[in-house]
Amino acid sequence: RLVESGGGLVQAGGSLRLSCQASGLAFSNYAMAWFRQTPGKEREFVGGIAWTGTTDYAASVKGRFSVSRGNAENMVYLQMNGLKPEDTAVYYCAARWKILLRTASDYYNWGQGTQVTVSS
């Protein structure tokens, strides 16, 4: 089970930190990813961290967003800085065995999502 938290309303240029609490899986062996979705669009990869600690980011957020994990706490985080109105979306945490991939259909564990709204 994955549970996200930390979403909310923020002004453009501001920051938010999303958290995802994992339970019921061998967390340190899982790649953890963040996706986001807006109405009428497909879920898109934002960033993630493999079981080795290697990270990957979408071009649209590289340099602004950062993913980290705490294996002892079964937590993964998405630090979002320099937020833009186009970052407004529902953000989802996802997990898969070891390898970090960018396609939503490759993930079989999902959280319920948390809304992030960036005002201009």
Salt bridges, closest charged atoms under 4 A:
GLU44 OE2 - ARG36 NE 2.60
ASP56 OD2 - ARG102 NE 2.68
ASP87 OD1 - ARG36 NH1 2.89
ASP87 OD2 - ARG64 NH1 2.77
